[in-house]
Amino acid sequence: MTLLKLATRVGRIQPSATLALTARAKALAAEGKDVIALTAGEPDFETPAAIRASAVESLNAKGAVDRYTPASGLPALRKAIAAKFKRDNGLEYTPEQVMANCGAKHSCFNLIGALVNEGDEVIIPAPYWVSYPEMVNFFGGKPVVVDTSSTGFVLTAEALKKALTPRTRLLIVNTPGNPTGAVWSREAQQALADVLKGTEVAVLSDEIYEKLVYDGEHVSFAALSQDAYQRTVTINGVAKAYAMTGWRIGYAAGPKHVIDAMGALQSHSTSNPTTLSQLATLKALAQDPAELPGWRQKFIARRDVLVKGLNEVPGVKCAKPGGAFYVFPDFRGWIGKRHRDLLLKDDSVICEALLTRALVAGVPGSEFGAPGFLRFSYAASDDEIRKAVERIAGFGRELT
Ligand SMILES: Cc1ncc(COP(=O)(O)O)c(C=O)c1O
């Protein structure tokens, strides 16, 4: 039999590099290597006990989790999501304007699927989360990548103006951001909202790291003005805020006709998100878990160790991120140097060498549209972070 032909649309996407590198680090660890994996995009804490206990209760309540729910989520959950947006973000949504998805990644996928036509341009500030351009490509849109590395990883009004064309359909905003951890201020976002006034450009505001802000404040794009509200779909989820990556619940809120379209798409793909996870999310959204402030303190301490340690390594520069759990150091000072027989010609080679020779796993910046940088996650123990810094510094000392 001849090889089965794939659809052209899958030829336009690559598997997730971060998941691949996490798997690679795990495989090396399984071989007995003492690898420190700073690749993960997930908190290293357990889902709070109260949320797990409530899930156990749901599981034991006869029939509570056995059936489908409406595709866009349980009515009680849609209400709870709307209440969360009002409480935390000052955003007024009716339950019909919100929906639950199978993770915030799925919310983004549904939204891009609902908005982007073949050839439509989507402005994606770089460094970007790996999935944005892939999703846009999948749906036949055209990612328009705008580098922000010389403006503190913040998209400026000027850069946005330059990137806008009559084909621009969507702007992606992600604050706090992955992979940089940058937190965009109210003023910075307002400047972007001002540029968009009078256009028909929609905004996808991915706020999945909202609860992990250490410096500055989290501002929802939709809360900037009535104009911003009308053009924005706000996306969030339980994964990062409540250490619930495995539960797979994200949610979206915006204009009702957009949410309806996303709901139609979802109804023909996944149907509803898992009923048990929806019920656990109800508990999670009722009030922030008691563990959250402690987690934040831990993340701040780890961030500070990592940033200070990396800045002491010759050739490495690391900005201090205001949120999320990533640092995004600039390794361009290492490019062109040698580690024994190996020429460090780009960030992928640096990353591979750090993994195999120093046993520290990160992700190359080029995967996020920022060659010369590396991403390290500090969702790892204090001990691992300290050791990782020592290993990177030791590797750096051997460069010629
Ligand atoms: C910016 C960003 N958005 C969305 C997601 C996906 O979140 P979820 O696990 O809820 O699908 C991630 C996960 O890495 C992320 O970094």
The ligand as a Tripos MOL2 file, in Angstrom:
@<TRIPOS>MOLECULE
LIG
   16    16     1     0     0
SMALL
NO_CHARGES

@<TRIPOS>ATOM
      1 C1          0.8530   31.3230   27.3060 C.3       1 LIG1
      2 C2          0.1690   30.0240   27.5090 C.ar      1 LIG1
      3 N1         -1.1180   29.9150   27.1850 N.ar      1 LIG1
      4 C3         -1.7820   28.7640   27.3420 C.ar      1 LIG1
      5 C4         -1.1560   27.6490   27.8420 C.ar      1 LIG1
      6 C5         -1.9210   26.3600   27.9540 C.3       1 LIG1
      7 O1         -2.6060   26.2350   29.1110 O.3       1 LIG1
      8 P1         -3.5180   24.9450   29.3780 P.3       1 LIG1
      9 O2         -2.6570   23.9570   30.0860 O.co2     1 LIG1
     10 O3         -4.6540   25.4500   30.1960 O.co2     1 LIG1
     11 O4         -3.9580   24.4320   28.0570 O.co2     1 LIG1
     12 C6          0.1900   27.7120   28.2000 C.ar      1 LIG1
     13 C7          0.8840   26.5020   28.6810 C.2       1 LIG1
     14 O5          2.0630   26.3310   28.6150 O.2       1 LIG1
     15 C8          0.8630   28.9390   28.0410 C.ar      1 LIG1
     16 O6          2.1490   29.0530   28.3760 O.3       1 LIG1
@<TRIPOS>BOND
     1     1     2 1
     2     2     3 ar
     3     2    15 ar
     4     3     4 ar
     5     4     5 ar
     6     5     6 1
     7     5    12 ar
     8     6     7 1
     9     7     8 1
    10     8     9 2
    11     8    10 1
    12     8    11 1
    13    12    13 1
    14    12    15 ar
    15    13    14 2
    16    15    16 1
@<TRIPOS>SUBSTRUCTURE
     1 LIG1         1 GROUP 0 **** ****
